[in-house]
Each structure stands twice: as structure tokens, then as C-alpha cells.
Amino acid sequence: MKSFAKIDNIREIRKKLGLNQIDFWGQIGVTQSGGSRYESGRNMPKPVRELLRLVHVERINLADVNQNDMTVLALLKEKHADLYADLKKEAKAVNKKK
């Protein structure tokens, strides 16, 4: 899924995960009332949409991502750009198969 792409089926995603609005939206720092408005069609800011995609679509546990992980990623990208590009392509291929 493309970053910042519009997510049309938010309510369906939440229901498939078996979460109520408080639990679903709380995981990304949005109140239940704010989440309800987004589910009803109100425009969602890009940062909220991206958090929703990462947490509920890609199933990334944000608590598991730490500063060291981000530093390693930045160093890999900077010092080993070819390896970074190869790994990125490989990850994309793996994710397509899912």
C-alpha cells in the first residue's frame, strides 16, 4: 500500500480486527469521537492516515520500533545505498506475496 494513500474502508478494517472505536483509534492517539468522524467520511490528516496504515493495515507495533532501529536504517541507507535499495525491493516483493 502506498504511503499516504487514501483509506476508504476504515470502519471495515476496525470491524475485521474486532476492535471498538476506543481501542482502534486509541492505538494511534485519536479520540473515539475523532475516529467516529473519520469513519463517517470527514477528511483525515495525512499523519493520522499514515499511522492508521502502519498500525492497523501493516500491523506494525509502534512500541517495538525504537531509536536504534531508526538509526540503523538511516546508516544503512547512507553508507550502503545499494544494499538498502536491494533490501527495499526484496521487502516489496515479499509484501506483494502476502
Secondary structure, 3 states (H helix, E strand, C coil): CCCCCCCCCHHHHHHHCCCCHHHHHHCCCCCHHHHHHHHCCCCCCHHHHHHHHHHHHCCCCHHHCCHHHHHHHHHHHHHCHHHHHHHHHHHHHHHHHC
